[in-house]
Amino acid sequence: MFESITQSLSDALLSFRGVGKISESSIREGMQQVRNALLEADVAYDIVQDFVARVTEKSVGERVLKSLRPEEQIVGIVHEELIALMGPVDHSLAIRRDGLSIIMMCGLQGSGKTTTCGKLARRLKESGITPFLVAADLQRPAAIEQLKVIGSQIGCSVYAEDPASSNPVQVCRNGVKEAKRTGAGVVILDTAGRLHIDSDLMQQLQQIDTAVGPDQALLVCDAMTGQDAVNSARAFNDALELDGVILTKLDGDTRGGAALSVKAVTGVPIKFIGVGEQLDRLEEFHPDRMAGRILGMGDIVSLYEKAQREFDEEEMLRQQERMQKGKFTLEDFRKQMRQIRKLGSMRDIMKMIPGMGSIADQMGDANPEGEMSRIEGIIDSMTPAERQNPDLIDRSRRSRIARGCGMEPAEISKLLKEFAGMAKMMQGMSNMGLKDRLKTMRGLTEAGMMNPGAELVEKKNRSQRGPRDTAIAREKKKKQRKDAQKARKRNRKR
């Protein structure tokens, strides 16, 4: 997510690096690039102006201008201001200890409102609260059936009435009564949407608000619509006084304008974000983590939390014990790959690890998931004994494995060679702390061992790069090193 703004901001902030002493004029010039990056990301104009003004004011202070590493200070200031722009956030949903809590969900058609109702219900159910869904979107014919299907998938009751003989206000009122009768803890109202904001929609939502008195009114916005999402949030908030916003389709949003503008423009916090179509893809919105992602710093906390949810803890402990004893087999490697795939795409995982975002960007059109499937296919074609002890694999076994997975024997040899080196490193990592593990993983990735797409990237780069291009690149790097050395010498003299 946010690939465009991450790249643009990285380029803008890169102008401060390696230039030695920074002047006020160079800061203002760099801030102009930051301003352009935010405008290109579809951030509201007024927000951009205020943001750049605050960052500039702090950056031209004595603390930055006289700092030994002014570029780091400036990045830190931008990071702080991004957090302030998107926060603070309260993730609570005003759930009552006793009695029924009512959450009214609203939004335009196509924003993912009905699916988000299911995601929120699933999240509540996992926390030990009994949810109850009410299908009050009578505007879209398929909405009722969709909510029923979602309810059956998560094991949640759904209340619905015949659209021909009912109206949304009546459905919500009766749905709340039914939820109380069944002893549910939270009722979620999937209200009607429209293709655009109109007076009829707002009037209907106000009537529902008056009839049932929800504890929370949450707006579901499509992050990919940028400023349209911000404008709709403003209009809904004027009519209903929203308690929070849920941004959907954030995994497909390359610009980030909505996430950066909603809170500042409306004053309504972003409580949750949707990062996929599956019902478990609803996450709490953390401004500090999002700011880190936008600046390419990664988001190791979210990755760790996701790993805790998805990984089999007992299996991980068994594998760690085996590695400490010097036993890390192809069977273990296959299990680890399968667990990693539960976290999402390799590209997204790498961007959440500090220092590895740029490597993910270099992958271009490479398909690491396809490479992982290829590796898994090779391992699947081995016997259990061969997975436990790769040394058993001689020429005849290699040919048999190659026939089984439809590949060349040379590819089998290459995998075995890379695995032997990785197994040693993984054994060493088993006794490391988190920080040292990340450093080692970064080294593995740069070497291509932890990145199944690395070979694809290198092949692509080689195919697009001629001998002359390579020589020019070498000369360019050499010149950059010399310029950096000269800059350091000038600084020492000063």
Order of alpha helices (4+ residues) and beta strands (2+ residues): alpha-alpha-alpha-alpha-alpha-beta-alpha-beta-alpha-beta-alpha-beta-alpha-beta-alpha-beta-alpha-beta-beta-alpha-alpha-alpha-alpha-alpha-alpha-alpha-alpha-alpha-alpha-alpha-alpha-alpha
